[in-house]
Amino acid sequence: MRKILVVVDMQKDFVDGSLGTPEAVNILSNVREKILSYPIENVYATLDTHQENYLETQEGKNLPVKHCIEGTEGWMIHESIRDLLRGASIFTKPGFGSVNLVEHLVSENEKEPLDIEMIGLCTDICVITNALMLKGAMPETPISVDADCCAGVTPAKHEAALETMRSCQIHVTAA
C-alpha cells in the first residue's frame, strides 16, 4: 500500500495573511516535519485559487474577504514550507474541494492501493471537504487526518470538523 500525504491550502493568506490565525502559525513546524517524513513523489498539495472577481462569487458573498487571489503573495505556499513542496504534485482549486485531486488519486488508487494522510488549512472548510470527497470516491481507502497538522477558523470549529470526520470513518490522529 502506497502512503501519500495531501497538504491542503498551506498558503500565506491562511497562515498569516488576510485569513490567518495564531493556530495556523502554530502548526507550521508540525507541517514541516510531516512533509519531510514522506518521499516528495508521494506528496500532493492543493492551492485555494481565486480571481480578482472573488467578491462577486457565491463564496465571496458569503466570505467577503479577498484571499488567495492567483498570482498574489497571499496565494503562494507559505514561505516556511514552500521549498519542501518543490517536486510535489500541486492542484489548484477554485473552491473548497479539488475535483482534479480526487480524480487523480482515484486513478492512482486503481494502479496501487493508497493510504491517504491529510494535513492543512482550514480543518473545518477545505480539509474536511477534500477528506469527504476522497472518502466518497474511495470508501475502502484508508484516509486519516493529523489533527496536529491542521487548524480551523477557530479552535471550536477545528474540533467540530475533526468529530465530523471521525463520524465518517476518517481516522483522526494526534501526538
N, C-alpha and C positions, 0 to 999 in steps of 0.2 A: 504494500500500500504506500503510495507516494504522499508524504506530508507536505502540504503547502500552506503558505501564510497569505492572508488577504489584509492589506493595510488600507483602511478606509479613511480618505479625506484628511490626511495629516498635513493640512495646508495652513499657511501663515494666518489667514483670516480666522480660522477656527482655533488656533493656538493662542496667539497674542495680537491678533488683528481685530477687525471690526466686530467679530462674534467670539473673540477669545475669552477664556475663563482661567482662573487660577488652577482649577482642576486639570485643564488641558495642558497647561505648562508643567504641572507636576508629574504627568505621565511620560514626559519626553525621555527620561533615562531608561525607563522600563521598555518603551517602544524601541529605543536604540538596541538594547540588549536582545530583545525578541527578534528584530530583523537580523542581527548578526548571528543568531542561532540557526538560521536557515540558509541553504545554498541560494544564491541570488536567482538562479533559474527556477526556484520554487516560490518566489515572492511575486505577488501581484498587488497592484495598488490602484486606487480609484482617485480621481480628481473631480470634485464638485466644480462644474463649469457653467458659468452664466455669461450672458452677453450684456451689452450696455442697456438694453431694454428690460433688464431684470425686474424693475419695479412695476412694469406693465404686465408681467406674467402672473399666473394664478399664485405661484409660490411667493412672488414679490408682493402681491397684495395682502397675503397673509403674514409674511415676514418682511416688512418694509425696511430692511437694512441691506444695502448693496454689499455683496460679498462674492469672492471667488469669480470676479469678472475676468474672463480669459485674457491672458497676457499681462495682467497686473501683478504686482509683488504679492498681494494677498492670495492670488490664485496659485502661486508657486508652492511646492512642497516646502515645509518649514526648513529653514537653513540648517537646523541641528541634525536633521536626518536625510537631507537631500542627497548627499554623496552616497549614503548607504543604499539608496534605491536605484543607483545607476546600474542598468542592466536588468532591472525588474520589468515585468510586463505591466504597462500602465494604461488604464482605461479612463477616458473622460466620460462624464455623465451629466446630463442636463437637469437631473432631478435627484431624488433621494436614492434610488436604486439604479444599478447598472445592468440593463438587459444584455449588453455585449459581454460583460464579465460572466454572467450566468451562462450564456450560450457557449462561451469559450470553455468554461470549466466543465460543463456537461460533456462537451466534446472530448476534453482531456480525460474525464472520468470513464468514458467509453473505451479509451485506449488502455488505461491503467487506473484501478480504483484509487480514489483520493481520500485523504483525511484532511479536512479544511479547518484551519485555525484563523480566527478573525480578531483584529485589533483596530483601534482608531477612534474617530470622532464623527459625529456625536452618537453616543450609545443609543439614545432614545429617538434618533431620527435616521441617519444613514446607516449606522452599523446594524440596527435591528431590521431595517428594510432589506438590506442586502443579505443578511443571515436568513430571513424568512423566504426571500426569493430563492436562495440556494437550496434551502430545505424543501421548498415546494417542488423544485425542479429535480431534486435528487434525494428523495426521502430516506433512502438506505445509506446515504453517505454520512459518515460521522462529521459533525460540524460543532466546533467549540468556539467560545469567545473568552479571551483572557480579560477579566474584569480589571486587572491592574494595569492594563494597557489601553483602557478606554476611559472616556469621560463624557458625561452627558451635559445637557444645557444647564442642569442643576444636579446636585448630588441626589436629590429625591427622584428626579426623572431617570437618572442613571440606574438607580436601584430598581425602579419600576420596570424599565426596559429589560434588565437582567432577569427579573422574575417572569416577565412575559416570554422571554426566550427559553427559560427553563421549562415553562409550561408547554412549549412547542418542541420539546426534546432536543434543544440545542444545549450542549454541555457548557456550563459556566465554570471557569477555573479562576483561581486567585492564589496568591502566595500564602 
